[in-house]
């Protein structure tokens, strides 16, 4: 991908492959942003992925904490209902959701890409992940905090949430990656080109005339930067989660 991104278009499909481009065409990256509003697609994907990741972590950690550590009626039944929703294929709910969002007047906006991702299947997986992690934290920590006068909300915020940093890092990586690479939902809900995300933008490099391989690879290189950044920022906590227990 990196080699092809700096090739001339005539060298992309040469057989045998030309491993060292001659010359190196760094101008492909300039052409990418001059011929297409790729900066706009990049911003759309970035802010959607950030909002979905932040919202999922907040909602999933609160719900996971409640299911794991609080007592309320029908807790196990609600949790099983949440798990069962993960088994429903996304394609089977696409038409009803499209009709519903159409009646709400939010089709061709980013709303269907953000809110359902936080409260839908992605958020449900986050609830399951956080619940499983909170179960590993000894109840004695919560009991000691309650004796000192901690409310449930403060117990969650000051004690449970800091201990759950590895699980949140894991959830952040998976959620950001899933939102960044999502193609199916944007293809259905977005009609205006200025609202496109990067996966839709990459599809634009294929038309009746063929594949603009050099520009597609340059766009793909730019698209990998946020994913690599998120992983390297969160990898320390991600790896720490393998060996971390509730008592640290």
ABEGO torsion letter per residue (X at the ends): XAAAAABBAAAAABOBBBABBOBBBAAAAAAAAAABBAAAAAAAAAAAAAAAAAAAAAAAAAAAAAAAABBBBGAAAAAAAAAAAAABBAAAAAAAAAAAAAAAGABGBAAAAAAAAAABAAAAAAAAAAAAAAAABBAAAAAAAAAAGBBAAAAAAAAAAAAAAAAAAAAAAAAAAAAAABAAAAAAABABAAABBAAAAAAAABBAAEBBAAAAAAAAAAAAAAAAAAAAAAAAAAAAAAABBABX
